[in-house]
């Protein structure tokens, strides 16, 4: 098949219409969102419904690295990579039913803040905040930029860096001006575009290849024509030791595979990859921040169910098209030598990552190519805006606020927006490094790096939520033990990279024979064991630390409410916001629950407005700057509420009507059953 078609005028028009729609929705969200408060900017005022959050969860996860990486791994190794999507389907429900109720009860914005409230001290909070930002750069932003650049290069032939800078600037503009509300609203449109475009490509390619049965038969025969390639390019060489790498593996049509499989050993996946994935789905700021923006716990659970159903799609609309791409382009995707790979895609280690772009440009008609280009841009922008917003939240509330405790609420919002700009600059500067370093299967690169660093974090969160006896000393020792071992293994993995099939593999046995998922399992259980042992040998945490941050505390709260139903009755306010003992507590309350001193909010508004106005009439430039930063919006007047009113706010967020609970629990059973069925059916 001809892989040379390029974008035409009609395709460019479709892309332009997409940009107009996204920007329009984003700026409407800007006008509706209250960006002057921390709650309004970082958690969208907690006004999001289940459908918008479910779509945002899906789009935030399915970035350009999924279209490039999942399809590439599908082309290289078959269905095994779909295991991560089905696993996510189940872990999303763990988030909605176990973690989110605890996070709401604790009243936290960020995951480092939860660790600080649960364990006390600052060590774990800073450790997790810094590690999260590092992971964002090395496994998210950098990979997204490379994936987006690869697609642009394949489809448009535009200047690589100019295109990336344009995309990042537009993404940052939406995030900086609108906060989480703009991110979630634009994600809803992008989810529709992604699914519609990818479904079109899937249907067209399936018809061309002869349906799923055609994929099953033809994929197993999709090997390159070595003789033809060597005849067409006499300067190329071929080593017989690479022959067995060029044909699909016998179990390519299975998801979970044997214990020694180099792609997906089932014991390693269940015992190592699953705990490591808990970090991403239950403790990563990008994901959790969206669910925390829900109106209440019912909408939060509904969003995870919806996202779970959407996570069924990638296996059919991304992985299988990647396998179809190998059927059509076996001579290119399964390149026979380093020289051949450089000739095909410019990367020595392999060309499977170009599977999806090649399929799009060859299979899609004019106009629909533009739609798919819009889908890829949507994936890139959505993933980046999610990362920028969440990273700025972590930096602002967990690092900057710790260094500058007297910072006003308005100052925190401004710093968050400035940090987005900083992330943009770093991301652009990192692009050349990504292009030089990245090779092979992109998706497995992401998982390998994550599996060496995140299992200790998953252990700390699981112990924090499930076991109220775990204390700060035990958690810190367990986290450091797992992190130290993982960091050493990561360094060794970079030093001893897998050689090309034409070279002798001289790596140490514990590097080449131990899959990274087994390493993740060891790191997780070492972290758990050390944390448990040290916690039992040291004093238990105080009741204040565990009363709102554990399932135990949440259960105690429900028992207490059942005994004292008067808490649900209207409170008799004395008009001055004071408790009986005269103590006054100030909160900035917008749709519930987050604590910012009213004095800080008012002073912050005065300080920032004075700074920007310069004491005189504002010029047009200053007015534009003030609008971009949300400074010309009057901050919501702070309420001073009592402890009982605060309790009622949390009760309202956690309240779940009986009928709603029944519907949600039914959905939970259905989605989990579907996930387990797919695991069994495609691994048999």
PLY file of the C-alpha trace (Angstrom):
ply
format ascii 1.0
element vertex 684
property float x
property float y
property float z
element edge 683
property int vertex1
property int vertex2
end_header
0.00 0.00 0.00
1.07 3.55 -0.67
2.08 5.33 2.52
2.94 8.61 0.85
-0.37 10.57 0.85
-0.20 13.89 2.62
-2.76 16.22 4.12
-4.80 18.23 1.62
-6.76 21.49 1.91
-9.91 19.75 3.11
-7.94 18.05 5.88
-6.42 21.33 7.02
-9.91 22.91 7.11
-11.14 20.13 9.40
-8.18 20.70 11.73
-8.85 24.46 11.73
-12.53 23.92 12.62
-11.44 21.68 15.47
-9.17 24.37 16.89
-11.96 26.95 16.72
-14.36 24.63 18.58
-11.86 23.77 21.30
-10.86 27.38 21.87
-14.51 28.47 21.94
-15.43 25.86 24.53
-12.36 26.68 26.57
-13.11 30.41 26.67
-16.77 29.77 27.53
-15.47 27.73 30.46
-13.20 30.66 31.35
-16.19 33.00 31.57
-18.18 30.56 33.67
-15.40 29.45 36.00
-14.42 31.43 39.08
-10.66 31.49 38.57
-9.95 33.83 41.46
-10.19 31.11 44.08
-8.00 28.08 44.61
-11.09 25.87 44.62
-12.40 27.42 41.40
-9.09 27.20 39.52
-7.75 23.83 40.69
-10.97 21.85 41.33
-13.40 23.65 38.97
-15.46 24.77 41.95
-16.52 21.15 42.49
-19.41 21.53 40.05
-18.61 18.85 37.47
-21.06 16.05 36.66
-20.24 12.39 36.13
-20.40 12.49 32.33
-17.95 15.38 31.93
-15.52 13.85 34.42
-15.78 10.37 32.89
-14.94 11.77 29.46
-12.12 13.85 30.93
-10.65 10.80 32.69
-10.60 8.89 29.42
-9.10 11.70 27.37
-6.54 12.61 30.06
-5.29 9.04 29.95
-5.50 8.42 26.21
-2.91 10.84 24.95
-0.88 10.82 21.77
1.53 8.35 23.35
-1.37 5.86 23.47
-2.21 6.23 19.78
1.46 5.92 18.90
2.59 3.58 21.71
-0.38 1.19 22.00
-0.71 0.81 18.24
3.06 0.39 17.93
3.16 -2.33 20.58
0.13 -3.95 18.95
2.06 -4.05 15.69
5.18 -5.43 17.37
3.80 -7.93 19.89
0.05 -8.35 19.43
-2.75 -8.04 21.97
-0.67 -8.16 25.17
-0.50 -4.38 25.52
-4.32 -4.28 25.90
-3.84 -5.71 29.40
-3.09 -2.23 30.75
-6.41 -0.92 29.42
-8.45 -3.74 30.96
-6.53 -3.42 34.22
-7.34 0.28 34.29
-11.02 -0.56 33.92
-10.87 -2.38 37.27
-8.57 0.03 39.10
-10.82 2.98 38.24
-13.53 1.36 40.35
-11.06 0.97 43.21
-10.54 4.73 42.96
-14.25 5.53 43.04
-15.29 3.15 45.80
-12.29 3.15 48.15
-9.94 6.10 47.62
-12.20 9.01 46.63
-14.46 8.75 49.73
-11.34 8.98 51.90
-9.93 11.90 49.91
-13.22 13.80 50.21
-13.41 13.03 53.91
-9.86 14.33 54.34
-10.67 17.51 52.38
-7.51 17.53 50.26
-6.60 19.15 46.92
-3.51 17.12 46.08
-2.06 13.71 46.74
1.05 15.03 48.57
-1.36 16.94 50.80
-3.10 13.66 51.62
0.19 12.03 52.60
0.95 15.01 54.84
-2.44 14.83 56.55
-2.37 11.06 56.89
1.16 10.60 58.17
2.16 14.04 59.43
5.47 15.76 58.82
6.77 17.06 55.51
9.17 14.36 54.33
6.63 12.21 52.51
4.80 15.20 51.08
7.94 16.68 49.52
9.21 13.28 48.35
5.97 12.49 46.55
5.57 15.98 45.09
9.06 16.00 43.60
8.77 12.42 42.34
5.44 13.22 40.67
6.90 16.21 38.84
9.89 14.13 37.70
7.61 11.39 36.41
5.51 13.95 34.56
8.58 15.16 32.67
10.18 11.81 31.85
7.14 9.58 31.27
4.40 12.00 30.23
5.37 15.38 28.82
8.50 14.21 27.02
6.85 11.12 25.55
3.74 13.06 24.53
5.82 15.60 22.69
7.78 12.90 20.89
4.60 11.05 19.93
2.90 14.20 18.70
5.99 15.21 16.74
6.15 11.76 15.16
2.57 11.98 13.92
3.02 15.52 12.60
6.19 14.46 10.81
4.45 11.48 9.19
1.30 13.32 8.12
2.18 16.95 7.45
5.89 17.25 6.96
5.86 20.52 8.89
8.86 21.82 10.75
8.99 19.63 13.84
9.79 22.21 16.51
7.55 24.95 15.16
4.56 22.58 15.21
5.29 21.42 18.74
5.73 24.97 20.03
2.39 25.97 18.49
0.58 23.02 20.10
2.13 23.61 23.51
1.35 27.32 23.43
-2.31 26.65 22.61
-2.52 23.98 25.29
-0.92 26.23 27.89
-3.23 29.10 26.92
-6.29 27.01 27.70
-4.84 25.74 30.97
-3.47 29.08 32.19
-6.60 31.07 31.44
-9.28 28.59 32.43
-7.92 26.20 35.03
-9.51 22.80 35.53
-12.95 23.88 34.32
-11.57 24.70 30.84
-9.59 21.45 30.85
-12.64 19.29 31.64
-15.01 21.08 29.25
-12.57 20.82 26.32
-11.88 17.19 27.22
-15.56 16.38 26.65
-15.31 17.55 23.01
-11.97 15.83 22.54
-13.34 12.52 23.87
-16.04 12.61 21.20
-13.50 13.44 18.49
-11.08 10.72 19.58
-13.68 7.97 19.67
-15.39 9.03 16.43
-12.16 9.36 14.46
-10.60 6.18 15.80
-13.81 4.22 15.16
-13.84 5.42 11.55
-10.28 4.20 11.03
-11.03 0.89 12.76
-14.09 0.16 10.62
-12.36 1.11 7.35
-9.25 -0.95 8.12
-11.26 -3.95 9.36
-13.28 -3.99 6.14
-10.05 -3.82 4.13
-8.39 -6.69 6.03
-11.41 -8.97 6.20
-12.77 -8.41 9.70
-11.47 -9.71 13.02
-11.02 -13.17 11.54
-8.85 -11.65 8.84
-6.74 -9.94 11.51
-6.35 -13.21 13.42
-5.13 -15.11 10.36
-3.14 -12.46 8.50
-1.34 -10.98 11.52
0.38 -14.27 12.29
1.79 -14.24 8.74
2.81 -10.56 8.77
6.58 -10.95 8.37
8.79 -8.78 6.16
9.95 -10.00 2.77
13.67 -10.10 3.57
14.72 -11.07 0.04
12.67 -8.30 -1.54
14.01 -5.69 0.87
17.64 -6.69 0.25
17.11 -6.67 -3.51
15.55 -3.20 -3.44
18.28 -1.83 -1.16
21.58 -3.64 -1.92
23.48 -1.61 0.68
21.47 -3.12 3.56
22.76 -6.06 5.59
20.88 -8.78 7.46
21.94 -11.01 10.36
20.41 -14.48 10.64
20.26 -14.04 14.41
17.47 -11.49 13.84
15.29 -13.87 11.87
13.17 -15.01 14.82
12.45 -11.38 15.76
10.77 -10.60 12.46
7.75 -12.91 12.67
4.88 -12.47 15.17
5.20 -14.61 18.28
2.99 -17.73 18.57
0.99 -16.24 21.47
0.56 -12.80 19.91
-3.23 -13.11 20.06
-3.23 -13.63 23.85
-3.22 -10.89 26.48
-1.82 -12.66 29.57
1.06 -14.95 28.67
3.51 -17.41 30.20
5.63 -16.60 33.29
8.79 -16.15 31.18
7.25 -14.15 28.32
9.37 -11.07 27.50
6.31 -8.88 26.85
3.68 -9.70 29.49
4.28 -12.53 32.01
0.98 -13.03 33.83
2.43 -13.47 37.37
4.46 -10.29 36.99
1.46 -8.39 35.66
-0.88 -9.43 38.47
1.62 -9.12 41.34
3.82 -6.27 40.12
2.18 -4.22 37.39
-1.20 -4.02 39.12
0.16 -2.49 42.37
2.33 -0.14 40.30
-0.71 0.95 38.30
-2.52 1.82 41.54
-0.24 4.85 41.70
-1.48 6.14 38.35
-5.19 5.39 38.73
-5.68 5.99 42.47
-2.90 8.37 43.58
-1.82 10.39 40.54
-2.80 14.05 40.58
-3.88 14.11 36.91
-6.53 11.43 37.47
-7.63 12.11 41.06
-7.97 15.87 40.55
-10.70 15.29 37.98
-12.74 13.00 40.21
-12.37 15.39 43.16
-14.08 18.04 41.00
-17.32 16.00 41.12
-20.42 17.49 42.74
-20.60 14.62 45.22
-19.60 11.01 45.75
-22.36 9.72 43.47
-21.06 11.73 40.53
-17.51 10.62 41.39
-18.46 6.94 41.27
-20.51 7.45 38.12
-17.52 9.04 36.42
-15.26 6.06 37.17
-17.90 3.66 35.82
-18.23 5.70 32.63
-14.46 5.92 32.23
-14.28 2.16 32.79
-16.66 1.49 29.91
-14.67 3.87 27.70
-11.45 2.00 28.57
-12.80 -1.04 26.74
-12.45 0.87 23.47
-8.63 1.24 23.13
-8.12 -2.48 22.53
-10.42 -2.30 19.51
-9.75 1.21 18.18
-5.99 1.48 18.85
-4.34 -1.91 19.48
-6.12 -3.84 16.72
-5.53 -1.07 14.13
-1.85 -1.29 15.08
-1.94 -5.00 14.29
-3.67 -4.24 10.99
-0.92 -1.73 10.18
1.65 -4.53 10.52
-0.36 -6.64 8.07
-0.24 -3.86 5.48
3.26 -2.52 6.19
5.26 -5.52 7.42
8.27 -4.55 5.29
8.44 -1.16 7.02
7.28 -1.75 10.60
9.30 -4.95 11.05
12.52 -3.48 9.68
15.26 -6.08 9.24
18.35 -4.17 10.43
19.44 -0.91 12.03
20.21 0.59 8.64
16.81 -0.41 7.33
15.08 1.13 10.38
16.94 4.40 9.86
15.88 4.36 6.23
12.21 3.77 7.09
11.60 5.96 10.16
14.89 7.51 11.25
15.20 5.45 14.46
17.69 2.57 14.77
15.87 0.55 17.41
12.63 -0.06 15.49
9.79 1.48 13.52
6.70 0.05 15.20
5.84 3.51 16.56
4.91 4.78 13.10
2.19 2.10 12.71
-0.79 4.32 13.49
0.28 7.37 11.42
1.07 5.15 8.43
-2.35 3.49 8.68
-4.13 6.84 8.93
-2.38 8.36 5.93
-2.92 5.26 3.78
-6.44 4.16 4.72
-8.39 7.32 5.48
-9.98 9.36 2.66
-9.48 13.10 2.30
-11.32 14.96 5.05
-11.26 12.02 7.42
-7.48 12.32 7.49
-8.04 15.81 8.85
-10.41 14.38 11.44
-7.75 11.92 12.57
-5.19 14.71 12.66
-7.62 16.60 14.90
-7.96 13.48 17.05
-4.20 13.25 17.49
-3.94 16.94 18.29
-6.80 16.47 20.75
-4.93 13.62 22.39
-1.73 15.62 22.64
-3.35 18.81 23.91
-5.62 17.02 26.37
-2.80 15.04 27.92
-0.58 18.10 28.14
-3.24 20.38 29.59
-4.04 17.72 32.18
-0.38 17.41 33.13
0.22 21.16 33.20
-2.81 21.80 35.40
-2.06 18.98 37.83
1.67 19.70 37.99
0.99 23.36 38.74
-1.40 22.28 41.50
1.25 20.06 43.11
3.98 22.67 42.84
1.81 25.51 44.13
0.08 23.83 47.05
2.72 21.31 48.11
6.03 23.04 47.46
5.54 26.79 47.05
3.04 27.12 49.89
5.39 25.23 52.19
8.21 27.66 51.37
5.97 30.74 51.59
3.36 30.03 54.23
1.93 33.55 54.23
1.08 33.41 50.51
-2.43 34.63 49.74
-5.00 32.58 47.86
-4.75 34.87 44.83
-0.96 34.57 44.88
-1.24 30.79 44.85
-3.43 30.90 41.74
-0.96 33.21 39.97
2.02 31.02 40.90
0.15 28.00 39.56
-0.31 29.73 36.22
3.32 30.84 36.10
4.45 27.30 36.79
2.50 26.18 33.71
4.61 28.60 31.68
7.74 27.13 33.28
6.59 23.61 32.36
6.05 24.75 28.76
9.60 26.11 28.51
11.12 22.95 30.02
9.03 20.74 27.74
10.13 22.55 24.59
13.77 22.39 25.68
13.44 18.64 26.34
12.19 17.74 22.84
15.66 17.21 21.25
16.65 14.95 24.15
13.51 12.87 23.72
14.13 12.41 20.02
17.68 11.22 20.68
16.80 8.91 23.58
13.48 7.42 22.54
13.39 4.19 20.57
11.79 0.77 20.47
8.29 0.35 21.88
7.29 3.64 23.45
4.52 2.25 25.65
6.80 -0.32 27.27
9.37 2.40 27.92
6.75 4.33 29.91
5.75 1.27 31.91
9.33 0.22 32.66
10.36 3.62 34.04
7.14 3.87 36.07
7.47 0.34 37.46
10.89 1.14 38.94
9.69 4.27 40.77
5.98 4.03 41.61
5.41 0.74 43.54
6.58 2.28 46.87
4.08 5.13 46.37
1.26 2.65 45.79
2.29 0.84 48.98
2.16 4.07 51.03
-1.29 5.01 49.77
-2.74 1.53 50.24
-1.36 1.27 53.77
-2.46 4.81 54.53
-6.06 4.16 53.51
-6.45 0.55 54.70
-4.28 0.22 57.84
-4.70 2.90 60.49
-1.69 1.59 62.48
0.84 2.65 59.80
2.77 5.74 60.98
5.03 8.33 59.36
8.29 6.64 60.35
7.22 3.30 58.91
5.86 4.88 55.74
9.02 6.90 55.18
11.33 3.93 55.75
9.23 1.70 53.49
9.07 4.33 50.78
12.80 5.03 50.89
13.66 1.33 50.85
11.56 0.70 47.76
12.65 3.93 46.06
16.36 3.22 46.62
16.12 -0.26 45.13
14.00 0.98 42.24
16.33 3.89 41.45
19.33 1.54 41.39
17.50 -0.85 39.06
16.48 2.04 36.80
20.07 3.26 36.50
21.25 -0.26 35.70
18.51 -0.62 33.09
19.74 2.52 31.35
23.37 1.40 31.56
22.66 -2.12 30.29
20.25 -1.54 27.44
19.04 -4.46 25.36
21.38 -4.89 22.38
20.24 -5.27 18.80
19.38 -8.79 17.72
22.53 -8.87 15.56
24.71 -8.43 18.68
25.53 -10.79 21.54
23.57 -10.05 24.73
26.24 -9.72 27.45
24.06 -8.10 30.10
24.05 -9.57 33.63
21.46 -12.28 34.18
19.49 -10.27 36.74
19.04 -7.58 34.09
18.21 -9.59 30.96
16.31 -12.49 32.59
14.18 -10.62 35.19
11.21 -8.78 33.71
10.58 -5.28 35.03
7.14 -6.36 36.28
8.76 -8.86 38.64
11.03 -6.07 39.86
7.91 -3.96 40.51
6.42 -6.79 42.56
9.57 -7.03 44.70
9.66 -3.24 45.21
6.01 -3.14 46.26
6.22 -5.95 48.79
9.57 -4.78 50.17
8.03 -1.34 50.75
4.97 -2.87 52.44
7.06 -5.19 54.63
9.44 -2.46 55.80
6.59 -0.01 56.46
4.64 -2.59 58.50
7.67 -3.74 60.50
8.86 -0.23 61.38
5.33 0.95 62.20
4.82 -1.91 64.65
8.11 -1.06 66.35
7.28 2.65 66.74
4.39 4.59 68.33
1.05 4.56 66.46
-0.24 7.69 64.71
-2.53 10.04 66.62
-6.30 9.76 66.29
-6.34 13.19 64.64
-4.19 11.82 61.81
-6.36 8.80 61.07
-9.85 10.10 61.86
-10.40 11.63 58.40
-7.72 9.95 56.26
-8.49 6.22 56.54
-11.34 3.84 55.77
-11.37 3.14 59.49
-12.05 6.81 60.20
-14.71 6.97 57.48
-16.46 3.95 58.97
-16.34 5.49 62.44
-17.85 8.69 61.04
-20.78 6.82 59.53
-21.38 4.96 62.78
-21.31 8.23 64.68
-23.77 9.86 62.30
-26.17 6.96 62.67
-26.18 7.50 66.44
-26.60 11.27 66.22
-29.11 12.08 63.48
-29.45 15.60 64.77
-26.31 16.44 62.79
-28.44 16.42 59.63
-30.87 19.02 61.02
-30.46 22.74 60.16
-28.02 24.49 62.43
-29.03 27.43 64.55
-26.49 30.06 63.61
-25.70 32.88 66.02
-24.99 35.27 63.15
-21.32 35.93 63.85
-19.84 32.60 62.76
-18.52 31.70 66.21
-18.78 28.46 68.09
-20.04 28.29 71.64
-16.55 28.69 72.99
-16.08 31.83 70.92
-13.53 30.30 68.55
-13.76 31.58 64.99
-12.63 29.66 61.94
-12.42 31.19 58.47
-12.97 29.29 55.24
-13.41 30.17 51.61
-16.34 27.91 50.80
-17.39 27.42 47.21
-19.60 24.40 46.68
-18.11 22.98 49.81
-15.16 21.86 51.77
-11.83 23.61 51.13
-10.15 25.72 53.73
-8.60 29.08 52.93
-8.62 31.85 55.46
-11.07 34.61 54.56
-8.50 37.17 55.61
-5.97 35.67 53.20
-8.42 35.79 50.30
-9.27 39.43 50.83
-5.72 40.54 51.41
-4.52 38.54 48.43
-7.06 40.26 46.20
-5.91 43.68 47.35
-2.22 42.88 46.99
-2.47 41.47 43.49
-4.84 44.10 42.18
-2.64 46.88 43.50
0.40 45.23 41.96
-1.19 44.98 38.55
-2.95 48.32 38.52
0.12 50.30 39.51
-2.11 52.73 41.34
-3.43 54.37 38.18
-5.69 53.73 35.23
-5.05 50.42 33.53
-3.98 50.38 29.92
-5.36 47.88 27.46
-2.33 45.58 27.85
-2.71 45.48 31.62
-6.43 44.77 31.29
-5.65 41.86 28.98
-3.05 40.53 31.41
-5.48 40.88 34.30
-8.14 38.96 32.37
-5.72 36.17 31.45
-4.73 35.79 35.09
-8.28 36.11 36.37
-7.32 39.19 38.38
-10.19 41.39 37.31
-12.70 38.93 38.73
-13.98 39.73 42.17
-13.16 36.91 44.53
-16.04 35.06 46.07
-16.85 36.58 49.43
-15.50 34.32 52.09
-17.84 32.72 54.54
-16.97 32.15 58.14
-18.46 28.83 59.13
-18.52 26.71 62.22
-17.16 23.22 62.69
-20.70 21.83 62.51
-21.31 23.51 59.16
-18.06 22.10 57.88
-19.19 18.65 58.97
-22.46 19.16 57.11
-20.57 20.08 53.95
-18.58 16.84 54.07
-21.78 14.92 54.82
-23.41 16.43 51.73
-20.46 15.45 49.54
-20.41 11.90 50.89
-24.19 11.42 50.97
-25.46 8.77 48.53
-29.22 8.16 48.13
-30.29 4.53 48.38
-31.61 4.29 44.80
-28.52 6.00 43.40
-26.30 3.66 45.40
-28.13 0.63 44.00
-27.69 1.84 40.41
-24.01 2.60 40.97
-23.33 -0.76 42.63
-25.07 -2.52 39.73
-22.86 -0.62 37.30
-19.84 -1.61 39.37
-20.69 -5.30 39.11
-21.32 -5.05 35.36
-18.11 -3.21 34.48
-15.92 -5.44 36.66
-17.52 -8.56 35.17
-16.81 -7.29 31.65
-13.17 -6.59 32.50
-12.61 -10.03 34.03
-14.37 -11.70 31.09
-12.11 -9.98 28.56
-9.01 -10.98 30.52
-10.07 -14.63 30.55
-11.42 -14.76 26.98
-8.37 -13.19 25.33
-5.87 -15.15 27.44
-7.34 -18.61 26.96
0 1
1 2
2 3
3 4
4 5
5 6
6 7
7 8
8 9
9 10
10 11
11 12
12 13
13 14
14 15
15 16
16 17
17 18
18 19
19 20
20 21
21 22
22 23
23 24
24 25
25 26
26 27
27 28
28 29
29 30
30 31
31 32
32 33
33 34
34 35
35 36
36 37
37 38
38 39
39 40
40 41
41 42
42 43
43 44
44 45
45 46
46 47
47 48
48 49
49 50
50 51
51 52
52 53
53 54
54 55
55 56
56 57
57 58
58 59
59 60
60 61
61 62
62 63
63 64
64 65
65 66
66 67
67 68
68 69
69 70
70 71
71 72
72 73
73 74
74 75
75 76
76 77
77 78
78 79
79 80
80 81
81 82
82 83
83 84
84 85
85 86
86 87
87 88
88 89
89 90
90 91
91 92
92 93
93 94
94 95
95 96
96 97
97 98
98 99
99 100
100 101
101 102
102 103
103 104
104 105
105 106
106 107
107 108
108 109
109 110
110 111
111 112
112 113
113 114
114 115
115 116
116 117
117 118
118 119
119 120
120 121
121 122
122 123
123 124
124 125
125 126
126 127
127 128
128 129
129 130
130 131
131 132
132 133
133 134
134 135
135 136
136 137
137 138
138 139
139 140
140 141
141 142
142 143
143 144
144 145
145 146
146 147
147 148
148 149
149 150
150 151
151 152
152 153
153 154
154 155
155 156
156 157
157 158
158 159
159 160
160 161
161 162
162 163
163 164
164 165
165 166
166 167
167 168
168 169
169 170
170 171
171 172
172 173
173 174
174 175
175 176
176 177
177 178
178 179
179 180
180 181
181 182
182 183
183 184
184 185
185 186
186 187
187 188
188 189
189 190
190 191
191 192
192 193
193 194
194 195
195 196
196 197
197 198
198 199
199 200
200 201
201 202
202 203
203 204
204 205
205 206
206 207
207 208
208 209
209 210
210 211
211 212
212 213
213 214
214 215
215 216
216 217
217 218
218 219
219 220
220 221
221 222
222 223
223 224
224 225
225 226
226 227
227 228
228 229
229 230
230 231
231 232
232 233
233 234
234 235
235 236
236 237
237 238
238 239
239 240
240 241
241 242
242 243
243 244
244 245
245 246
246 247
247 248
248 249
249 250
250 251
251 252
252 253
253 254
254 255
255 256
256 257
257 258
258 259
259 260
260 261
261 262
262 263
263 264
264 265
265 266
266 267
267 268
268 269
269 270
270 271
271 272
272 273
273 274
274 275
275 276
276 277
277 278
278 279
279 280
280 281
281 282
282 283
283 284
284 285
285 286
286 287
287 288
288 289
289 290
290 291
291 292
292 293
293 294
294 295
295 296
296 297
297 298
298 299
299 300
300 301
301 302
302 303
303 304
304 305
305 306
306 307
307 308
308 309
309 310
310 311
311 312
312 313
313 314
314 315
315 316
316 317
317 318
318 319
319 320
320 321
321 322
322 323
323 324
324 325
325 326
326 327
327 328
328 329
329 330
330 331
331 332
332 333
333 334
334 335
335 336
336 337
337 338
338 339
339 340
340 341
341 342
342 343
343 344
344 345
345 346
346 347
347 348
348 349
349 350
350 351
351 352
352 353
353 354
354 355
355 356
356 357
357 358
358 359
359 360
360 361
361 362
362 363
363 364
364 365
365 366
366 367
367 368
368 369
369 370
370 371
371 372
372 373
373 374
374 375
375 376
376 377
377 378
378 379
379 380
380 381
381 382
382 383
383 384
384 385
385 386
386 387
387 388
388 389
389 390
390 391
391 392
392 393
393 394
394 395
395 396
396 397
397 398
398 399
399 400
400 401
401 402
402 403
403 404
404 405
405 406
406 407
407 408
408 409
409 410
410 411
411 412
412 413
413 414
414 415
415 416
416 417
417 418
418 419
419 420
420 421
421 422
422 423
423 424
424 425
425 426
426 427
427 428
428 429
429 430
430 431
431 432
432 433
433 434
434 435
435 436
436 437
437 438
438 439
439 440
440 441
441 442
442 443
443 444
444 445
445 446
446 447
447 448
448 449
449 450
450 451
451 452
452 453
453 454
454 455
455 456
456 457
457 458
458 459
459 460
460 461
461 462
462 463
463 464
464 465
465 466
466 467
467 468
468 469
469 470
470 471
471 472
472 473
473 474
474 475
475 476
476 477
477 478
478 479
479 480
480 481
481 482
482 483
483 484
484 485
485 486
486 487
487 488
488 489
489 490
490 491
491 492
492 493
493 494
494 495
495 496
496 497
497 498
498 499
499 500
500 501
501 502
502 503
503 504
504 505
505 506
506 507
507 508
508 509
509 510
510 511
511 512
512 513
513 514
514 515
515 516
516 517
517 518
518 519
519 520
520 521
521 522
522 523
523 524
524 525
525 526
526 527
527 528
528 529
529 530
530 531
531 532
532 533
533 534
534 535
535 536
536 537
537 538
538 539
539 540
540 541
541 542
542 543
543 544
544 545
545 546
546 547
547 548
548 549
549 550
550 551
551 552
552 553
553 554
554 555
555 556
556 557
557 558
558 559
559 560
560 561
561 562
562 563
563 564
564 565
565 566
566 567
567 568
568 569
569 570
570 571
571 572
572 573
573 574
574 575
575 576
576 577
577 578
578 579
579 580
580 581
581 582
582 583
583 584
584 585
585 586
586 587
587 588
588 589
589 590
590 591
591 592
592 593
593 594
594 595
595 596
596 597
597 598
598 599
599 600
600 601
601 602
602 603
603 604
604 605
605 606
606 607
607 608
608 609
609 610
610 611
611 612
612 613
613 614
614 615
615 616
616 617
617 618
618 619
619 620
620 621
621 622
622 623
623 624
624 625
625 626
626 627
627 628
628 629
629 630
630 631
631 632
632 633
633 634
634 635
635 636
636 637
637 638
638 639
639 640
640 641
641 642
642 643
643 644
644 645
645 646
646 647
647 648
648 649
649 650
650 651
651 652
652 653
653 654
654 655
655 656
656 657
657 658
658 659
659 660
660 661
661 662
662 663
663 664
664 665
665 666
666 667
667 668
668 669
669 670
670 671
671 672
672 673
673 674
674 675
675 676
676 677
677 678
678 679
679 680
680 681
681 682
682 683
